Amino acid sequence: MGKENESDSVKKRRKSVSANSGTSVKDGDMYKIIINYEEKEAVERLSEDDSECFLATCNDIRAAMSKIAKLKSSGDSNVKDDIRELQIQTSLAFIELKKLNRMEKFRTKSARDSLVAAKSSVDSRHLHLQNLLYEVMHLKKEVIKCLQFKSKDELIELVSEEEFYKEAPESISRHEITKNNSHQLRLARLEWELTQRKQLAALCDELTESKKAVASSIETKQTRLDNLAPQLRSILDASKPLQESLGLPLDKIRQEHQKASLLASPLYVLYAKASAYRDAYDSTLLVKVEGDEDEAKRANNHDGLQESDSDPENQLESIVEETPVHKKRHHRLSREARQEEKRSKLLQRHPLHVKILITLKNETRLTLHFFYMVYLKVVTVESKLETEDLGGISAGDMLVSESVLRELYPRDLGLESPNPANQYQLSRHNLGSFSSLGLGIPYRWAQRMAGLHFVSCDTTEQQQKLTSQELAQDCVESVLKEIKRRIKARLDLCMEIRQLESGNLPIFISTTDPVPQKISTSLHRFTTMTWKNYSNYVASPEFYQRGLVLSVDIFYEAILRRGSSELVARIAIKSDYPKIAPVFNISISPTVPASADIIRDIEREVNVMWTKSPTLTAQIQRLRSCFDIYLETESMAPKEKIFFYPVRGRTRARPYKYLSLGGGIFTHR
């Protein structure tokens, strides 16, 4: 029965709701009206009141639910209407909660919408602020640029104000305005500058036209000269028979000069000096340029390209990079190969060299070849002396050209390069000394003849002033005269040595100091010896320490005998003989009693006691007479010389001085 009553009530409620909905449709959209009403109510009501209402409704629902639970647990049949009433109240409370929920969501949505609107307004204002700040910064930059702007007129060097007022016309200077207005003064000075530049531009145009006219005239004349060249060549070809008949080798001289123009600068200086000396003094002198002309052109062009690089080592570093590159394979050079290539490039000579042929009497000729080392920057000399056969084993060794030219001037042995930089270059590539390379001999006189001057590493030479001999090395005439004198002196020395080797001593000797004619001591043997043998025999260190004897000297050994007594003289002949006398070192056989003082006195008499530099023969003659005097004063030989006292003084000095009085007498010094 209860269920039927409930179903009837539900049907009645549905009918009432449907009836009401039908009327609401007729009156308008009820849902929108309710929504609008709730939104309006949500706006008007406070959220705190709704929160309290929400809590009160939750408490009512909680209380009603507990009552329903108690009523159902009691099991009384009369409480159904109460339970139904409580359920209706609870449902209405839930409806109230939903309403509160909708109102709260509306408030939340309204708050979010208002927040979004406020944020969008703030963003738009912030963007506007940023735009304003950017405009301000841009304006500041423009202001700074304007303040820092420099007009081009500031770069123009204007005339001074005094010169401006002095030279500018009154229409431009305007004294009454520009004196008190700096801006107007600046404009007036610029106007005057413009006027002057226009005048100068007009003058430049006139000069340009004049230049063009002159260039056109030069070109016309050059064309005429070019047209004359073939005609002149034909005239020269036609005049060759006439030149040959008159002995005028003009073509040969022209070709020689063209070839000389390809020489390196030092060799060209040497060639010019030698040619001038030949034309002025010595027509027998031959000066010639030899070598590969095409290779010289290529070398000069290559040097012209590398003219900006003054460091020879930098040029050597680029050698390896110039190796040919193959398309298929590229074999890279090893480190040893690159070093070897650098060494060979460092020792490279210029393709052309100068040849000087000096001709003397008796078919004696000295050939000098002057080479220029491209990277070492020095001139080297190779020489060859051709003479007639003078005979004698020792004489032939003395006519070697290197021996003849050695120490042509003092301290010029040619063993080391005069360029101090070469020592570092050679040591960097482990090439040893310069003399061991076989590049020729770098004499200092050759450098001076070629116009090359180097700073000497010898402090003693730096402290001394240039002597007349050193200054004469710059003159080709002096050097060639010295070479001729040296050759003549060496030939005379060879003649003396040949006579000494044969034992034929001259009776009369040309010397300023008198020499006795009757000498009993004879020259038993005269032979050459080496520096090693000489240094082993000669025990006096003074000869080496004072530089009296050098390893480059020429050494001989002379054995003198009188009866059973024997004297051995070891002779060191200097390169500059007879300017410098030979040095004699004496030793007497053990059978002859002789103290160190006796030997020293004989050496002093032979080496020092001369008024003028003696010849080798004159020294040997005096040595023979001294040995005779010593033996006769010691009663070891019959007395044949005239002297008053055999000895004198504590050192028991002998009368070695010869005076040509009467038959000739010997006295003490």
C-alpha positions, 0 to 999 in steps of 0.5 A, spaced: 500 500 500 505 504 501 508 503 494 502 504 491 501 511 494 508 513 493 507 511 485 501 515 485 504 521 488 510 521 484 506 521 478 502 527 480 508 530 481 511 529 474 504 531 472 505 538 475 512 539 473 510 537 466 504 542 467 509 547 469 514 546 464 509 547 459 507 554 462 514 556 462 516 554 455 510 559 454 512 564 458 520 564 456 526 560 457 526 558 465 533 555 465 536 562 462 532 566 467 534 561 473 541 562 471 541 569 470 537 570 477 543 565 480 548 569 477 545 576 480 544 573 486 551 570 486 554 577 485 549 580 490 551 575 496 557 575 500 562 568 499 562 568 507 555 568 507 555 562 502 560 559 506 556 559 512 550 556 509 554 551 506 556 549 513 549 549 516 546 545 510 552 540 511 550 539 518 543 539 517 544 533 512 548 530 517 543 530 522 537 528 517 541 522 515 543 520 522 535 521 524 533 516 518 538 511 520 536 511 527 528 511 525 530 505 520 534 501 526 528 502 530 523 497 526 517 501 528 512 501 522 509 508 524 516 512 522 515 511 514 512 518 514 517 521 518 523 518 514 519 520 507 519 527 510 526 527 512 528 524 505 525 530 502 528 535 507 535 532 505 534 532 498 532 539 498 538 540 502 542 537 496 539 541 492 541 547 496 548 545 496 548 544 488 546 551 488 551 554 492 556 550 488 554 553 482 554 560 485 561 559 487 563 556 480 560 563 477 564 567 482 570 563 481 569 564 473 568 571 474 574 572 478 578 569 473 575 573 467 576 579 471 584 577 473 585 575 465 582 582 463 587 585 469 593 581 466 591 583 459 591 590 461 597 590 465 601 586 459 599 592 454 601 597 459 608 594 460 609 593 452 607 600 451 612 602 457 617 597 453 616 601 447 617 608 450 623 605 453 626 603 446 624 609 443 628 613 449 634 609 448 634 610 440 633 617 441 639 618 446 643 614 441 641 619 436 643 624 440 650 621 442 651 620 434 649 627 433 654 630 439 660 625 436 659 627 429 665 630 425 664 633 419 669 632 413 671 639 413 674 638 420 679 633 416 681 639 411 687 642 413 685 649 412 690 655 412 691 659 418 687 665 419 693 670 418 694 667 412 687 667 410 686 674 411 692 676 408 691 672 401 683 672 401 679 677 397 674 682 401 668 678 398 670 672 401 674 674 408 668 679 410 672 682 416 666 685 419 662 679 420 668 673 420 672 677 426 666 676 431 663 670 428 667 663 428 661 660 424 662 665 419 669 665 419 669 657 418 665 658 412 669 663 409 675 659 410 672 653 407 670 657 401 677 660 400 679 653 400 674 651 395 676 657 391 684 655 391 682 647 390 678 649 383 684 653 381 689 648 383 685 643 379 685 647 373 692 648 373 693 640 374 688 639 368 693 644 364 699 640 366 696 633 365 695 635 358 702 638 357 704 631 360 700 627 355 703 632 349 710 630 352 709 623 352 706 623 345 712 626 343 716 621 346 712 615 344 713 618 337 721 618 337 721 612 341 718 609 335 723 612 330 728 609 334 725 602 334 725 603 327 732 605 326 734 598 330 734 593 325 737 598 320 743 599 325 744 591 326 744 591 318 750 596 318 753 593 324 753 586 320 755 589 314 761 592 318 764 586 321 769 585 315 772 592 316 772 591 324 776 585 323 781 588 318 782 594 323 782 589 329 776 593 332 772 587 336 766 591 337 761 586 337 765 581 342 766 587 347 758 589 346 757 581 348 762 581 353 759 587 356 752 584 356 754 578 359 757 582 365 751 585 366 748 579 368 754 578 374 752 579 381 753 586 384 760 584 387 763 581 381 760 586 376 764 591 381 771 587 380 770 586 373 769 594 372 775 595 376 779 590 372 777 592 365 779 599 367 786 597 369 787 593 363 784 599 358 789 604 362 795 600 364 796 593 362 793 591 355 796 583 356 791 582 362 785 578 360 779 580 363 773 575 361 766 573 364 765 565 364 759 561 365 752 559 363 748 566 361 741 563 361 742 560 368 744 567 370 738 570 367 734 565 371 738 566 377 737 573 377 730 573 376 729 568 382 733 573 386 729 579 384 722 575 386 725 574 393 728 581 394 723 583 399 726 577 403 733 579 406 734 573 410 738 567 407 735 562 412 728 564 410 729 563 403 733 556 404 726 554 408 722 555 402 726 550 398 723 544 400 716 547 398 718 548 391 719 541 390 714 538 384 708 536 385 705 529 381 698 528 380 698 521 382 703 520 387 706 525 391 713 523 395 715 527 401 722 528 402 725 525 408 728 530 413 735 528 411 734 529 404 731 536 406 737 538 410 742 535 404 738 540 399 739 546 404 746 545 404 747 544 397 743 551 396 747 554 401 753 552 398 751 555 391 755 559 386 753 564 381 752 561 374 757 567 372 764 568 374 770 573 372 776 570 369 783 574 370 789 572 366 796 575 368 801 574 363 809 575 365 815 573 362 818 566 360 811 564 359 809 564 366 801 565 367 797 566 373 789 564 372 784 567 377 777 565 377 773 569 382 766 566 384 760 569 388 757 565 393 750 567 393 747 565 400 754 566 403 755 573 400 763 572 399 767 572 393 772 566 393 778 565 388 781 559 384 787 560 381 792 556 377 799 558 375 803 555 369 810 556 368 816 553 365 819 547 368 824 549 373 827 542 375 828 540 382 823 537 387 822 542 392 821 548 387 815 544 384 812 545 390 813 552 391 810 554 385 803 552 387 798 557 386 795 557 393 802 557 396 804 563 391 797 567 393 797 565 401 798 571 405 799 576 399 797 581 405 799 580 412 794 575 416 790 574 409 791 566 409 784 565 406 783 559 411 776 562 414 771 566 411 771 574 412 764 574 413 762 573 420 755 570 419 758 564 415 761 561 421 753 561 424 750 558 417 755 553 416 755 550 424 747 550 423 748 545 417 754 541 420 758 543 414 765 544 418 770 549 416 770 553 410 776 551 407 774 544 407 768 545 403 772 546 396 769 552 394 775 556 393 779 561 397 776 567 400 782 572 400 780 579 404 783 582 398 778 579 393 773 581 397 775 588 397 776 588 390 769 586 389 767 592 394 765 587 400 767 590 407 766 586 413 767 587 420 773 583 423 772 579 429 779 580 431 779 585 436 786 587 435 785 589 428 779 593 430 783 597 434 788 598 429 787 603 423 787 601 416 794 601 414 796 603 407 797 596 405 789 595 407 787 601 403 791 598 397 787 592 397 781 596 394 785 598 388 786 593 383 792 596 380 795 595 387 793 588 388 795 585 381 802 589 382 803 585 388 801 578 385 806 580 379 811 581 385 810 575 389 810 571 382 817 574 380 820 573 387 817 566 388 821 564 381 827 567 384 826 563 390 825 557 386 832 558 382 835 559 389 833 553 391 835 549 385 842 551 386 842 550 393 839 543 391 845 542 386 850 545 391 852 550 386 853 556 391 854 563 388 861 566 389 858 573 389 852 575 392 848 581 391 846 584 398 848 590 402 851 586 408 858 584 406 859 576 406 866 573 406 868 569 399 872 564 402 868 559 406 871 552 408 864 549 410 860 546 405 853 545 403 852 538 404 845 537 403 839 541 402 832 538 402 825 539 403 821 537 410 814 537 412 811 541 418 810 535 422 817 533 421 819 540 423 815 541 429 818 534 431 825 537 431 825 544 433 824 544 440 824 552 441 816 554 443 818 561 442 818 560 434 810 558 435 808 562 441 810 569 437 808 567 430 815 566 427 813 560 424 806 557 422 804 551 419 803 554 412 810 556 411 815 552 407 820 548 410 827 546 408 833 542 411 840 544 410 846 540 412 853 544 413 859 540 414 867 542 415 871 535 416 867 531 421 863 537 424 856 538 422 851 543 423 843 542 421 839 548 419 832 547 419 829 553 415 822 556 415 821 560 409 815 565 409 810 566 404 812 573 403 819 572 401 824 576 400 820 581 404 820 577 410 827 573 411 827 566 412 827 563 419 833 559 421 833 554 427 840 551 428 842 544 431 849 542 432 852 535 432 853 532 438 861 531 436 861 538 437 861 541 444 856 547 443 852 550 449 845 554 448 848 561 448 853 559 442 847 556 438 843 562 440 848 567 438 849 563 431 841 564 430 841 571 432 847 573 427 843 569 421 836 571 422 837 578 425 843 582 424 842 585 417 841 592 415 836 589 409 832 583 408 837 578 406 836 572 401 836 565 403 843 564 399 846 570 403 843 567 410 846 560 408 853 564 406 853 567 413 851 561 417 857 557 413 862 563 415 859 563 423 860 555 423 867 556 420 868 562 426 866 557 431 870 551 429 876 556 428 875 559 435 874 552 438 881 550 435 877 544 432 879 547 425 885 550 422 885 558 423 883 561 416 879 567 418 882 573 421 880 575 428 883 579 434 880 575 440 876 568 439 871 570 445 869 576 449 865 577 455 861 572 460 857 568 454 864 567 450 861 571 444 865 569 438 867 574 432 861 573 427 861 580 424 864 581 418 868 587 415 871 588 408 877 591 410 883 589 407 882 581 406 876 581 410 876 581 418 871 578 423 870 582 429 865 582 435 858 586 435 
